[in-house]
Amino acid sequence: MAVGLAFSPFISSAKADTASCEIDRPVMFAGLNYDSALFHNAVARFIIEKGYGCKTDALPGDVIPLLTGAGKGDVDVVMEIWRDNVADAWKKAEAAGTVSQIGVNFDDAIEGWFVPRYVIEGDAARGIEPMAPDLKSVSDLSKYIDLFSDPEEPGKGRFYNCPSGWVCEKVNSAKLHAYRLDESYTNFRPGTGAALSAAIASAHKRGKPALYYYWGPTWVMGLYDSYRLKEPAYDPAIFDALKTDPEPKKATAYPQSTVTVGVNTAFMKAAPSLVTFLTHYETSNALVSEMLAYMQENDEKPEGAALYFLKQKPEIWKSWVPDAVAKRVESAL
């Protein structure tokens, strides 16, 4: 097994009142390199270490190598499997019977085109009047070109797309064409994901209008109240075509994704109590966005956000585990 990243803040010698772990090696987590997955890892690892008496570890990396590793047995637990857009590596391992999805982490992940809510409803506390009270749908955007004016291209609005090379950039560009907005709105592609989130944050902080693609759970969705514009109901065939056809005649909303917890099947057989906990592990887009916002505002690491969550939301995580486990976790906090 590949050497992982030790999780020193949570690893300690077992006390007499802790449970005996079902397996005699560390539970290996997929160290996916984005914040929401790292947060879930930190929460699950703390509970497994303090509540079940196990050691844990994490193998850092990108999605495809880690999902491949789960199929090979190098990784035991993957806290985020995006079921509606799962990688081929996971599909192959699932077909081979070496991995399994055991529970829903959250079923309300979102993607779409957004504007700040104050654009539509105003914000009395900040002295902001509604700027476009009738803006509800992408079909209304042709009436608000001046509101979302592009400072670099007078006479056109600006749509903040994903960075070039991202799948969502292709989809959004195709949508602009299908919605007949590609000539009236600049298809603005920030250089990085950080630049996109910075542009959105800047608009919200200044109370300015902005039209942008984004997704959740993310700290942006946790910190800034955004209104998702309506689109035609999700159609999988139309959506798939958006990925390959740059000039489609029709477009559709992004799917609302379900994100599951996945495990290696050998681990599933060896550690049934841990798998029962992971099966009951359940959060939501709003909850995870709230925790990621806490990380962003406090310059906190995932481990710190996990401790904050466990201390502040006991009514949530205690429903995942037996009483004896909950008591051990609580005493460790």
C-alpha positions in Angstrom: 0.0 0.0 0.0 1.3 3.5 -0.8 2.4 5.6 2.1 -0.2 8.2 3.0 -0.3 11.5 4.7 -0.3 11.1 8.5 -3.1 12.8 10.3 -1.2 13.8 13.4 -3.7 16.2 15.1 -6.1 13.3 15.6 -3.9 10.3 16.2 -3.2 9.4 19.8 -2.7 6.2 21.9 -5.8 4.3 22.7 -7.2 4.7 26.2 -8.7 2.0 28.2 -12.2 3.2 27.7 -12.0 3.3 23.9 -13.3 0.6 21.6 -11.0 -1.9 20.0 -10.7 -1.3 16.2 -12.1 -4.0 13.9 -9.0 -3.9 11.7 -5.3 -4.0 12.7 -4.1 -1.3 10.3 -5.0 2.4 9.7 -8.2 3.1 7.7 -7.0 4.7 4.5 -9.0 7.7 3.2 -8.8 9.2 -0.3 -7.2 12.6 0.2 -9.0 14.3 -2.6 -7.5 17.7 -3.2 -10.5 20.0 -2.6 -12.0 21.5 0.5 -15.3 19.8 0.9 -13.8 16.3 0.6 -11.0 17.2 3.0 -13.6 18.5 5.5 -15.6 15.2 5.3 -12.3 13.2 5.7 -11.5 15.2 8.9 -14.9 14.6 10.4 -15.0 10.9 9.6 -11.4 10.4 10.7 -12.0 12.0 14.1 -15.1 9.9 14.8 -13.4 6.7 13.7 -10.2 7.4 15.8 -11.9 8.7 18.9 -15.1 6.7 18.7 -14.0 3.4 17.3 -10.4 3.2 18.5 -8.9 3.0 15.1 -6.0 4.7 13.4 -6.5 6.5 10.2 -4.4 7.8 7.3 -5.0 9.6 4.0 -3.5 9.1 0.6 -3.4 12.6 -1.1 -4.0 13.0 -4.8 -6.4 13.7 -7.7 -9.7 12.1 -8.3 -8.9 9.4 -10.9 -5.8 8.0 -9.3 -7.5 7.8 -5.9 -10.6 6.1 -7.3 -8.4 3.7 -9.1 -6.6 3.1 -5.8 -9.9 2.3 -4.1 -10.5 -0.4 -6.7 -7.1 -1.8 -6.0 -7.4 -1.7 -2.2 -4.9 1.1 -1.7 -7.8 3.3 -0.5 -10.5 2.1 1.9 -12.9 5.1 2.0 -13.9 7.9 -0.5 -16.1 10.4 1.2 -17.3 12.1 -2.1 -18.4 10.0 -5.1 -20.3 12.3 -7.5 -22.8 9.7 -8.6 -24.2 11.7 -11.5 -20.8 12.4 -13.0 -18.7 9.5 -11.7 -15.3 8.8 -13.3 -14.8 5.8 -15.5 -12.2 4.4 -13.0 -14.9 4.1 -10.4 -17.4 2.6 -12.8 -14.9 -0.1 -13.8 -14.1 -0.9 -10.2 -17.8 -1.1 -9.3 -18.5 -3.4 -12.3 -15.6 -5.6 -11.0 -17.1 -5.7 -7.6 -14.1 -4.2 -5.8 -15.9 -1.0 -4.7 -19.4 0.0 -3.5 -21.4 3.1 -2.8 -22.8 2.6 0.7 -24.7 5.8 1.6 -25.6 9.3 0.5 -23.3 12.0 1.9 -25.5 14.8 0.4 -28.1 14.8 -2.3 -28.5 18.5 -3.1 -25.3 19.6 -4.7 -26.0 22.5 -7.0 -24.6 24.1 -10.2 -26.0 26.9 -12.2 -26.0 30.5 -13.2 -26.4 32.9 -10.3 -26.7 36.6 -9.4 -26.4 38.1 -5.9 -29.8 37.9 -4.2 -29.8 41.6 -3.5 -29.9 42.2 -7.3 -33.5 40.9 -7.2 -34.7 41.5 -3.7 -32.4 44.3 -2.5 -30.8 44.4 1.0 -32.3 46.9 3.4 -29.6 46.4 6.0 -27.0 47.6 3.4 -29.2 50.2 1.8 -29.3 48.3 -1.5 -32.5 48.7 -3.5 -33.6 45.9 -5.9 -31.9 46.3 -9.2 -33.8 43.8 -11.2 -36.9 42.6 -9.3 -38.3 40.8 -12.3 -35.2 38.8 -13.1 -36.0 35.2 -12.5 -34.7 33.2 -15.4 -31.9 33.0 -18.0 -34.6 34.0 -20.5 -34.8 37.4 -18.8 -31.1 38.2 -19.2 -31.4 39.9 -22.6 -33.3 42.7 -20.8 -30.4 43.3 -18.3 -27.4 43.7 -20.5 -26.7 47.2 -19.1 -27.1 46.0 -15.5 -24.3 43.4 -15.9 -22.2 45.7 -18.1 -18.8 44.5 -19.1 -16.3 47.3 -18.2 -14.0 46.2 -21.0 -16.6 45.9 -23.7 -19.2 48.7 -23.6 -22.6 47.7 -24.8 -22.2 44.1 -23.7 -22.9 42.4 -20.4 -20.4 40.1 -18.7 -21.0 36.5 -17.8 -18.3 35.0 -15.4 -17.7 31.5 -16.8 -15.3 28.8 -15.5 -11.6 28.9 -16.4 -10.8 27.5 -19.8 -10.3 23.8 -19.8 -12.9 23.0 -17.2 -15.9 20.9 -18.4 -18.3 23.6 -17.0 -16.6 26.2 -19.3 -17.6 24.2 -22.4 -21.1 23.7 -21.1 -21.6 27.3 -20.2 -20.2 28.5 -23.5 -22.7 26.2 -25.3 -25.5 27.5 -23.1 -24.7 31.1 -24.0 -25.2 30.2 -27.6 -28.3 28.2 -27.1 -29.9 31.0 -25.0 -28.9 33.5 -27.7 -26.8 35.5 -25.3 -23.4 35.0 -26.9 -23.5 38.2 -28.9 -24.9 40.4 -26.1 -22.7 39.0 -23.2 -19.0 38.6 -23.0 -18.0 35.1 -22.2 -15.5 36.0 -19.5 -13.2 33.2 -18.4 -11.1 33.9 -15.3 -7.6 32.4 -15.4 -8.2 30.2 -12.3 -10.9 29.0 -10.0 -9.6 31.3 -7.3 -9.9 34.3 -9.7 -13.6 33.3 -10.3 -14.4 33.2 -6.6 -12.5 36.4 -6.0 -14.6 38.2 -8.7 -17.8 37.0 -7.1 -16.6 37.9 -3.6 -15.7 41.4 -4.8 -19.1 42.0 -6.3 -20.9 40.9 -3.2 -18.7 42.9 -0.8 -19.3 46.1 -2.9 -23.0 45.4 -3.4 -22.6 45.4 -7.2 -24.5 43.3 -9.8 -22.8 40.2 -11.2 -23.8 37.2 -13.4 -21.8 34.1 -12.8 -21.6 30.3 -12.9 -20.9 28.6 -9.6 -21.6 25.4 -7.7 -22.0 24.1 -4.1 -21.1 23.1 -1.6 -18.4 25.8 -1.6 -17.4 28.6 0.7 -18.7 31.1 -1.9 -22.2 29.6 -1.5 -21.8 29.6 2.3 -20.7 33.2 2.5 -22.7 34.9 -0.2 -26.4 34.7 -0.7 -26.9 33.9 -4.4 -30.0 33.4 -6.4 -30.0 30.7 -9.0 -31.6 31.7 -12.3 -34.2 29.3 -13.7 -33.4 27.2 -16.8 -35.3 24.6 -18.7 -35.7 21.4 -16.7 -32.7 19.1 -16.7 -32.7 16.8 -19.7 -29.8 14.3 -19.7 -29.6 14.0 -23.5 -29.5 17.8 -24.0 -27.0 18.2 -21.2 -24.6 15.6 -22.7 -24.8 17.3 -26.0 -23.7 20.6 -24.4 -20.3 19.0 -23.6 -19.5 18.4 -27.3 -21.6 20.8 -29.4 -20.4 24.4 -29.1 -23.4 25.7 -31.0 -26.5 23.8 -29.8 -30.0 24.9 -30.4 -31.2 23.8 -27.0 -29.9 24.0 -23.4 -30.9 22.7 -20.1 -30.3 23.1 -16.4 -27.4 21.4 -14.6 -28.4 18.2 -12.8 -28.8 18.3 -9.0 -26.1 15.9 -8.1 -26.1 13.2 -5.4 -22.8 12.6 -3.7 -22.2 9.3 -2.0 -19.7 7.6 0.3 -17.7 4.8 -1.4 -15.6 2.0 0.0 -13.4 -0.8 -1.1 -15.5 -4.0 -0.7 -12.7 -5.9 1.2 -12.7 -3.1 3.8 -16.5 -3.3 3.8 -16.4 -7.0 4.8 -13.6 -6.5 7.3 -15.0 -3.5 9.2 -18.8 -3.7 9.3 -19.2 -1.3 12.3 -17.2 1.4 10.5 -19.2 0.8 7.3 -22.4 1.2 9.3 -21.2 4.5 10.5 -20.1 5.6 7.1 -23.5 4.5 5.6 -25.3 6.8 8.1 -23.0 9.7 7.5 -25.2 12.4 6.0 -24.8 16.1 5.5 -26.2 18.7 3.0 -25.1 21.3 0.6 -26.0 24.1 3.0 -24.3 22.5 5.9 -21.0 21.8 4.1 -21.1 25.3 2.5 -21.5 26.7 6.0 -18.4 24.8 7.2 -16.3 25.8 4.2 -17.3 29.4 4.8 -16.1 29.0 8.4 -12.8 27.8 7.1 -12.5 30.7 4.7 -13.4 33.4 7.2 -11.2 32.0 9.9 -8.3 30.9 7.8 -8.9 27.4 9.2 -7.8 24.0 8.1 -10.2 21.1 7.5 -9.3 19.6 10.8 -10.2 22.8 12.6 -13.5 23.0 10.8 -14.2 19.3 11.7 -13.7 20.1 15.4 -15.9 23.2 15.0 -18.6 21.1 13.4 -18.5 18.3 16.0 -18.7 20.8 18.8 -21.5 23.0 17.2 -23.6 20.3 15.5 -23.9 17.3 17.9 -27.5 16.8 17.0 -26.4 15.9 13.4 -23.4 13.6 13.9 -24.7 11.8 17.0 -27.4 10.3 14.7 -24.7 8.6 12.7 -23.3 6.5 15.6 -24.3 4.3 18.6 -24.5 6.1 22.0 -21.3 4.5 23.3 -19.3 5.8 20.3 -20.9 9.3 20.6 -19.9 9.5 24.2 -16.2 8.6 23.4 -16.2 11.2 20.6 -17.8 13.8 22.9 -15.2 13.2 25.7 -12.4 13.6 23.1 -13.7 17.0 22.2 
